[in-house]
Amino acid sequence: MAGSADIPSFKVTSAYAGVSHNVNLAGGWVLKPSVGARVYSSNRYASKIAPNAGVSLNADNLTVYFNHTNALLYPGAETYTLTRAIPMAFAANNGWDRLSPTEDKHTEIGLRWSVSDNTQVDVSAFQDRISKRYVWSGFTPMATGAWSNGFPDYRVSGVEASVKHTINREWTLFSGLTTLNPSLANLPYAPKTAVSLGVTGLVGGYRIAVDAQHQSSMFSLTQDRGSFNPTQVGSFTVANMRISRALAALGKSGEVYLAVNNLFDTSYQYNAGYPMPGRNFRVGMNVSF
């Protein structure tokens, strides 16, 4: 069975203003502070202001930066339609019009270092503080449930690092590492470690790109939308390969290509109960004018 409903309009309008200024320092260093704010206006919910501020210190081969940003996620039509599409959950008011936007206070400090003409290193540490996350409490045969901003506040701290190295005119190597440390032990979709590696190059007129990703075990949500009941999925390593050849007849950037996803036919899941595809192929072309 399925229900139906006339969906009201949901509209969010935003405007942004910011200012930055360069301060020239001794030794070729440049200090650049900046501030800004984004104003949100909703036809259903209260208006909000999300400020941001940052500062960077730049030299020829090094940039050090710090920034803090407030971000907002306003509820949308899903809050009204999700329950009204289910006859058991028809309710005079399931709380959708009393919600507040989810807030994310993001703080980050990092650097970008051009070690040489061929090597670039990026490192950053960050923390996201999430509050007022809106969630559906679910329904049972005896209750219709309701929307609320009742999800507990939480933090996600992490570190990201990447290295890009040009081996020669034809080959480039990339590697990256991300670590996450959430304050909720069972926070979904927050693997503690993710590592990526990629290489691209030319062989006899063919461009070859190979990449691989390893991700540690993590929690994901179950198929039951009526409760917060994370289920753990295992760690996995997945590799992909793409081979392409440029063809002048297809334009300046034209090419034909063959892509092989999940090269080693790994069995893995991002979401419990939803296996990802095994080895699969894609053949195509890109045409430019």
C-alpha positions, 0 to 999 in steps of 0.5 A, a space after each residue: 500500500 502507498 499513501 499520497 500527499 500534497 507537498 508544500 513548497 520548501 525554499 531556502 535563499 542565501 546571500 554571502 558577503 566576505 572580505 579579505 586583505 593581503 598584508 605584505 611581510 618581510 622575506 616575501 611572506 604574505 599574511 591574508 586574513 578574511 571574514 565573511 557570513 552567509 545569510 539563510 532565509 527559509 519560507 518554513 523555518 527561522 532565518 540564520 546567519 553562518 559566519 566564517 573567518 580564517 587567516 593564511 600565511 603564504 610564501 613562494 613554496 609554503 602556505 599555512 592556514 587556519 579557518 573556522 566555518 559555521 555551516 547549516 543544513 535546512 530540512 527539506 521536503 523529505 521531512 514532510 513526504 517520508 511519513 505521508 507516503 506510508 499509510 501507517 504513519 499518516 499524522 496530523 503533525 509529525 514535527 516537520 514544521 518545528 525543526 531547526 537546521 542542523 549546524 556544523 562548526 568546522 575548524 581546520 588548520 593545515 599547510 601546503 608545501 611544494 617540496 620541489 617542482 615535482 612534489 607537493 604535500 598537503 596536511 590538515 587537521 580538522 574538527 566538526 562539531 555537529 548539533 541539532 541533527 534532525 532525525 526521524 524517531 520511527 514508527 511502530 504499529 502503536 505509534 506514528 513517530 515524529 521528526 526532531 532535532 533530538 540526535 545527540 551532539 557529536 564531534 568528528 576529529 581527523 587528519 588528512 595528508 596527501 602527496 602528489 609526485 611527478 615522476 617524469 613528464 609522463 608519470 604521476 603518483 598520488 597517495 592520501 591518508 585520512 583518519 577519523 575519530 568520532 566522539 560517538 563510537 558507533 557513528 555511521 560512515 566514519 571509518 577510522 582509516 582510509 588510504 588511497 593510492 593512484 598512478 597515471 602515465 603513458 605507455 605507447 600512446 595509451 594513458 593508463 590510470 590505476 587507483 586503489 583504496 583501503 578502508 577500515 571497518 565502520 558502522 553503517 545504518 541498517 535498512 530499518 529507518 525507524 531506529 538508530 541501530 548501526 551495523 558494522 561492515 568489514 574493512 576492504 581494499 578495492 582497485 580500479 583501472 582505466 585505459 584510454 587513447 586520444 583520437 584527433 577525430 574526436 576533438 582536442 580532448 577526445 578519447 576512447 576508453 576502457 574502465 575496469 571497476 573493482 579490478 580484483 572482484 572484491 566482495 565489500 559493502 559500504 552499507 550493511 545489507 547492500 553488497 557493492 558490484 563485483 568486477 565490472 567493465 565500462 567502454 565509452 568515448 569522450 568527444 570535444 568540440 
